[in-house]
Structure formats: C-alpha cells, structure tokens
Amino acid sequence: MNFKHLHYFWAAAKAGGIVRAGEQLHISPQTLSGQIKLLEERLGCALFRKVGRNLELTDEGRIALGYAEQIFALGSELESSIGKGGRGTRPLDFRVGIADSVPKAIAYRLLEPALAMDEPVHLICHESKFQDLLGQLAVHRLDLVIADEPIGRDVSVRAYNHLLGSTAMSFFATPALKRSLTGEFPQCLDGAPMLLQGSASAMRARFDFWLATHRIRPVAIGEFDDAALMKAFGAEGRGVFMAPTVLESETAAQYGVRVVGRTDELIEEFHAISVDRRITHPCVVAITRCAREQLADH
C-alpha cells in the first residue's frame, strides 16, 4: 500500500472535503482526488460518496479512517519517542464524549480508571447531546461515548454497545419537605411537589410509567435537562427529585437532602459506545473492567 495515498485520504476525511484538504496540503484538488482514487482501486471499494455538494465517508471509508488514525498516531509516537532519545513516552490520547444526561459524578467514576493507568493518558472530554456525540463517533473524532441509553437500531451510525453497569434510583428531599410528606414510600409522593428530568431523558418515560403503575400523581414543579440544576432546586426545598442510588451519599452531602425512598423498579443503565465490536483501546478496557465492579452492587 502506498501510505502517501492513505495520508491524502486521511487529510481529506479530516478536512471534510477535497478542496479544503488540497489547500492544507498545497496541492490541487485534481491531484488529491486522483491519489485517493488510486487508494480506492487498491482497496477495491469507494471511500467517499457524494451527498449533494458534499462528500461523506462510506462504511468502508469510516473503517479505513480508523486504521489511518491509528497508523499516523503511531508514526507520531515513533517520531516523538526517538526524538526524545527514548526518554519518556507520549501520553495516550483518549477522546470521550459524555451525554449531557449522564450525572457528572457518574462520569467521573467511570473515567477515573483511565487516569489511574500506568501509561500516561491525555483525557479529552466532550459533553453534548447523545445524537451529536454519535455523529462525532462515526467520523472517529471520539474514541468512546458514555451514555445512559444504548444506541438504537434505527440509528444509522455503525457502533456497538458495551454495558458498563446499572443502578437503582433514589428519591431525595430537604429535611423539612420530607417531614411534610405523608404515608409510606412511594405513596407519599402522591400530591408532593416533584422536580422531573426532561422529556428527552432516557429515564423519563420509564418514570412516567412507574408513576402510572403505582397510581401516583405528584405536582410537577419543573422539568430539567440539567440534573445538577434540578438538584440545586431540590436543595432549596422546591420539590422531591430522583438520582442514582449509587450516588446517595454524595447527593445527600452535597445538597443537604435526605433519602425519601428508593426503588429497584427504576433502573438506570450506563453504556460505553464504540465503533469497535471488540474493545481494544486500553483506556476503554480499564473503564469497562472497573465500571462493572463499581456498579455491581447498585
């Protein structure tokens, strides 16, 4: 394989088009396109397809880009190691996307094992909507996405789910609000002021069904996409709120609230999503191993 052709393909994929890549490489678009065509002939498949005026990677192109990323990253690591006379090692880049619905404390717990590895790691975190992160994963701008829901079958991105673990859910309220609740849990929530997760949350539909099953009708005070903002309102006594049981002690200490009750009928799962069926990235291996231990008892 001519790795110069592979480099041209990699540059075009990263730049988002032939013209822009040509400007960066200081060669004409025609020359660049011809070199990529030779690579496609060598591999026996198309790496790009036209969508309107734009180019996007084919499935084979996404696979090729993943290999190209690894090949050129190793090349840079080789140059760096030899340039330093063999002293020290270049930190391993670990680019992870975190769905904004994942509690920050959970995200830290899941990612911390990557930083505890013997090998130095350069952690690059991006927080965004789940669908936006999947788009970045598809073009290999991320090594991993952590979310509270698996990738659906209707999503066009070719990726694989790796279950990290799950936790039951607990309900919290300030001491004063908890004293005002009457009856046993969960019936004490009937008529109680409630702070709800946003409708886009994976847990929200399950929570609504749980309420209907138990014939509980709380008074919805507000809905929040940001879990931290919801808990801040809860800390002021505005309503009862829900959070993962695995974070009970942290939630109670940070927001000055008490546990009203807990249920294992509501389970929140956490998934690692990657473009590889088999986990090979050392950071992902460390994360999946430790996550299953941390969340096993919750």
N, C-alpha and C positions, 0 to 999 in steps of 0.2 A: 504493500500500500504506500502511496505517495503521501506522506504526512503533511506536505505543503498544501495539498488539496484539502486534507482534513482541517487544516488550520483556516483555510479560506471559508470552508463551510461553517466552522465554529464561529468565526468572526461575523459572518452574515446572520447566523442564528441569534447571536448576542446583540447585534446592532439592530435587528428587526427588519432587515432588508438589504438588497444587493447594493443600491446606490449609497446608502449611508456607510456600509462596510467598505465599499470602494474608496470613499473619501477618507476613512480612517486608515486604510492600508496604502493609500496613494496609488491606486491602480484603477483602470477604467472598469465600469460595470460590466462591459462586454467580456473583458479578460477574466474578471472574477466569476461571472456566470459560466464561462467556458470551463474554468478549472473545477467548479463544483459539478458541472455536467460530467467531467471525466471521473470524478469520485462516484457519482451515481451509477455510471456504467461499470465501474469496478465492483461496486456492491450489488449491482443488479436490481436496484429499486430507486424510486423517487424519494428524495429527502424533503423537498418543498412542494407545496401545491398553491396555486393562485386562488385567492378569495377576493374577488373584486380587483382592486388595485394593489392589494397587499399580498404578501407571501406568508404562509404559515407552515409549520412543520407537519409532516405526515407522522403516522405512528412510528414508522421506521426512522424518520428523522429525529424524533424525540429519543429513541434508543441510541442512535448514533451520537446525539449531542451529549447524552450521559457519559458515554465512553470517552468522547473528546474532552469533556470537562476533567475526567479522571486522568487522562493521558497528559494534558497540558499542566494540570496541577502537580503531577509527579515530576514533570520536566522542570517546573519552577522550584519544586522542593529539592531536586537534584542540584540545580544551579546554586540554590541558597546554601545547601549543606557543604558543597565543595568550596564555595566562595568563602565560607567561614572556617575553612580548614578542618572541617569535621567537628567543630565545636558547637555544641547545642543543636537543637532541632527547631524547625519551623513549626509553629503551632498549627494544629489541625483545625481548619475552618469548619464550623458546624452551623449551618443556616437553618433555623427552625421557625416555622410560623405557628402562632398560637391564636386559636379562635377567640374572639373577644368575649365569648360566653363562658370560657374556662376561668374559674377563680384564680386570681393571681397566686395565692398561697399554694394551690394545687400545681400550677405551672412551675413554681419554684421547686416544689418537692420532686416533680417529675424530671426536671432538667438538672438538678444538683448533682446527680451521679456522673453526668458527663464532665463536670468540672472537677470531680474528685478522682478522675483517671490519672494514672502515672504519666501518660502522654499529655503534654500541654495542649490545651484546646482554646480556640478563639471562638466564643459563642456570639452568634449574630441573631438576634430575636426580632421578629416582625409580628405585630398584633393587628388583626384585621378581621373582617367578616369571613366566615368559613369558605364561602364560594370564591371570594377573591384570592384566598390563600391557595385553594386548589388550582386556580389558574396559574399562579406563580410556581406551584409544584410541577405542573405539566410541562413548563418550559425550563425546568431544572434550575430555577432561581432559589429553590429551597430544597434542603435535604429531607425535611420531615415536616409534617403538620400535626399538631396536637389539638384534638377537638373533643367535644362531649357528645359526638354522634359519629357514626361510621359514614363513609362515602356511600351514597345511594346508587342503586343500579341504573337510575335514569341519568346519572352524570356522565358526560362524555369523556371525562378525564380517565385515562387508564392508570389506576393506582390500586393499592392494596391496603386493607385494614389490618391492624395488629392491636388486639385488645390489650390495654395496659392494666385494667382493673376496674373496679366499681365500688360505689359506696352508697349506703342508705342515706336518707335525708332526715334532718332535724329541724324543728321549728323553734324560733327564738323570740323573746320579747323582753323589754325592760322589766325590772322587778315590780314596778307599780302597775304596768299593764298586765303582767302575769297574774297579779293578785286580783285584778278585776275580772278575769275570765272565770266562768262558772262551769262546773261539770268536769267529767273526765276527758282526757285526750282520746280521740280527736274531736269529740262533740263540742268541746269548749271553744272550738274555732267558729262554730255557727254564730253568725252575727258579730264576730270580732273584726276589728279593723285589720286589713291584710295588705301587705306590700307584695306585689306579684312580679315575677320575672316577665320580661317582654314576650310578646306573642311569637317572636322569631326563635325563642329559646327551644331547644330540643325537649327540655323538661316540662315546658308549659302545657302542652297538650296532655301529657300523662297526669299532670297535677289537676287539670280541669276534670279529667275523667275520674280521678281519685275522689275529688270533692263530690261529684255527682253520685258515685257509688255509695258514699257514706252519707249522702243527703245533707251535706254541709254547705251553707251559703254565707260565706264571710262577706264583709263590706269592703270592696276593693277601694283602697285609698289611692293607689297609684301603680303604674307598671313601669318597669325599669329594664333597659337593655344592659346597663352597667350594674353588676352585682355589688360593687363597692358603694355606689351611690345609694342603692336600695338599703344596704346595711347602715349607711350613715343616717338615713331617715329612721330606720329601726332603732338606732341608738338614741334618738330623740323621743322615742316613745310613740311614733306616728302609726305603728302597726306591727303585727307579727310578720316575721319573714322566715324564709326557708334557706338552708345552706347545707352542704355536705356534712354528714356525721363525722367523717374523718377529720374535719376542721372544727369540731365542737370546742375544744379547749382554747384554740386561737381566737375563734369568733367571740366567745364569752369574755375573754380577757381584753381583746381589742376594743369591743363595742359596749362593754358593760352590761351585757344582756344575760338572760338565763334560759335554759332549755325548757320549753313548754312540753315537748314530747318528740318522739322520733318514730319513724315507720320504715320498715323494710319492704313495704308495698311500692314505694317510690325509690327506684334505683337509678343513680346517675353513673353512666359509663364514660370512660376516657379511652380514646383511641389514638394510636400513632398511625399516621397515614403516609405511605411512601410509594414511590414508583417502582420499587423492587419487591417482588414477591418474597424473596429470601433476604432477611436482614443481614447486611454485611458491614454497614458503617459502624465503626467501633463505638461511637457515641450512642447510637441507637441501640446497640446491643446492651450497653451499660444501663440505659434508661429502661428498656423493657424488662431486664432482669430485676432491677431494684423496684420498679413500679409494682410489679406483681406481688412482691414481698410486702411493700408498704400498704397496699390497698387490700391485701388478702383478708384481713380481719375486720373489714368495714363493709 
